[in-house]
């Protein structure tokens, strides 16, 4: 990470130091083959659902839509609330040493327009079967996967 980027990140997150609480939002895009679109993060190389931080004054659903568009180039149709996730599994230490405790609102959709391609902080995008999701994910993402599988099972 360059010094300029590090300074920007520190400023945006309120500086290094104690744990910061942030609100995030994301979207699990599912296709007709029960595959979910994942992004590989550029900072840590882990797979995750598209999503990110809610900006001051931004509505949570608008954040989910914006992050999906920025990271995958897709535009979401109707969103369904999957759940709100928080707790120790959603505490993340960034490469710069900042620690953030996330409260994340996660939506699902089966309606997304466009062709998926990596953008913003996503290094890669790929469709993964719900039955064979990647192992190189964070603890919070594992919790999302459990909820997605449970939701998919409830719908069949």
matplotlib code that plots the C-alpha trace (Angstrom):
import matplotlib.pyplot as plt

x = [0.0, 1.4, 1.8, -0.8, -3.3, -2.5, -3.1, -6.4, -7.6, -6.6, -8.4, -11.5, -11.6, -11.0, -7.3, -5.6, -6.2, -9.2, -11.8, -14.2, -17.8, -19.0, -22.2, -21.9, -24.2, -23.8, -25.6, -25.5, -26.4, -27.7, -28.3, -30.6, -27.9, -27.8, -24.4, -23.5, -21.3, -18.2, -15.4, -11.8, -10.7, -7.6, -6.3, -6.3, -7.0, -10.0, -13.3, -16.3, -19.7, -19.8, -20.3, -18.8, -19.3, -22.4, -21.5, -22.8, -26.4, -26.6, -29.5, -28.4, -30.1, -28.5, -25.1, -25.7, -26.7, -23.7, -21.2, -22.5, -22.2, -18.7, -17.3, -19.0, -20.5, -23.9, -27.1, -29.4, -33.1, -35.4, -33.5, -34.6, -33.2, -31.2, -30.1, -28.1, -24.7, -22.5, -20.3, -16.8, -16.8, -17.4, -14.4, -11.7, -8.1, -7.0, -3.4, -2.7, -3.6, -7.0, -9.6, -13.3, -16.3, -18.8, -22.6, -23.5, -26.9, -27.0, -29.5, -30.0, -31.2, -31.8, -32.2, -29.0, -28.4, -25.1, -22.0, -20.0, -16.5, -14.1, -14.0, -13.1, -11.3, -12.3, -9.4, -11.6, -15.2, -16.5, -19.6, -19.5, -22.0, -23.7, -22.7, -19.0, -18.0, -14.4, -12.5, -10.3, -12.8, -13.0, -15.0, -17.8, -18.1, -18.4, -21.4, -22.9, -22.4, -24.3, -27.2, -27.3, -27.3, -30.1, -32.1, -31.7, -32.7, -35.8, -36.9, -36.6]
y = [0.0, 3.4, 6.1, 8.2, 5.4, 4.5, 8.1, 8.2, 4.9, 6.1, 9.3, 7.6, 5.1, 7.7, 6.8, 3.8, 2.9, 1.4, -0.8, 1.2, 0.1, 0.4, -0.4, -2.3, -3.7, -6.3, -8.4, -12.1, -12.4, -15.9, -17.3, -20.1, -22.8, -21.9, -20.2, -17.1, -14.3, -13.7, -11.1, -11.8, -8.8, -6.9, -6.1, -9.6, -11.9, -13.5, -14.3, -12.4, -11.2, -7.8, -5.1, -2.3, 0.6, 2.7, 6.4, 9.1, 9.9, 6.9, 4.4, 0.9, -0.6, 2.1, 1.1, -2.5, -1.5, 0.9, -1.6, -4.3, -2.0, -0.7, -4.2, -6.3, -3.9, -5.5, -3.6, -5.3, -5.8, -6.5, -7.1, -9.4, -9.1, -12.2, -10.9, -8.6, -9.9, -8.8, -10.1, -11.5, -13.2, -9.8, -8.1, -7.5, -6.4, -4.6, -4.9, -1.4, -2.5, -0.9, -3.0, -2.6, -4.4, -4.6, -4.7, -5.9, -5.9, -8.6, -8.8, -11.4, -11.1, -13.3, -10.3, -8.5, -6.8, -6.6, -8.7, -9.3, -7.9, -6.9, -3.3, -1.0, -3.0, -6.4, -8.2, -11.0, -12.0, -15.6, -17.7, -20.4, -23.2, -22.9, -26.6, -25.9, -22.4, -21.5, -22.0, -19.0, -16.6, -14.7, -15.8, -13.2, -14.6, -18.1, -16.9, -15.4, -18.7, -20.6, -18.2, -18.4, -22.2, -22.2, -19.7, -21.7, -24.9, -23.2, -22.2, -25.7]
z = [0.0, -1.0, 1.6, -0.1, -0.1, 3.5, 4.6, 2.7, 4.3, 7.8, 7.3, 5.9, 8.8, 11.4, 12.0, 13.4, 17.0, 18.8, 17.2, 15.0, 14.4, 10.8, 9.0, 5.7, 3.1, 0.4, -2.2, -2.9, -6.6, -7.4, -10.9, -12.1, -11.5, -7.8, -8.1, -6.3, -7.6, -5.4, -5.6, -4.7, -2.6, -3.9, -0.4, 1.2, -1.7, 0.0, -1.6, -0.4, -1.4, -3.1, -0.5, 1.5, 3.9, 4.2, 3.5, 5.9, 4.9, 2.4, 2.7, 3.4, 0.3, -1.8, -0.5, -1.4, -4.9, -5.3, -4.0, -6.4, -9.3, -8.3, -7.7, -10.4, -13.0, -12.3, -11.6, -9.1, -9.5, -6.6, -3.3, -0.5, 3.0, 3.9, 7.4, 9.6, 10.6, 13.5, 16.3, 16.6, 13.2, 11.6, 13.3, 10.7, 11.0, 7.8, 6.5, 7.8, 11.4, 11.6, 13.3, 12.3, 13.9, 11.0, 11.2, 7.7, 6.1, 3.4, 0.6, -2.1, -5.6, -8.7, -10.9, -12.0, -15.3, -17.1, -17.5, -14.3, -14.3, -11.5, -10.6, -7.7, -5.0, -6.5, -8.2, -9.7, -9.9, -10.3, -10.0, -7.4, -6.8, -3.4, -2.8, -3.4, -2.1, -1.7, 1.5, 1.3, 3.0, 6.2, 9.2, 8.4, 4.9, 6.2, 8.2, 5.0, 3.3, 6.0, 5.8, 2.0, 2.0, 4.7, 2.7, -0.5, 1.3, 2.7, -0.9, -2.4]

ax = plt.figure().add_subplot(projection="3d")
ax.plot(x, y, z, "-o")
ax.set_aspect("equal")
plt.show()
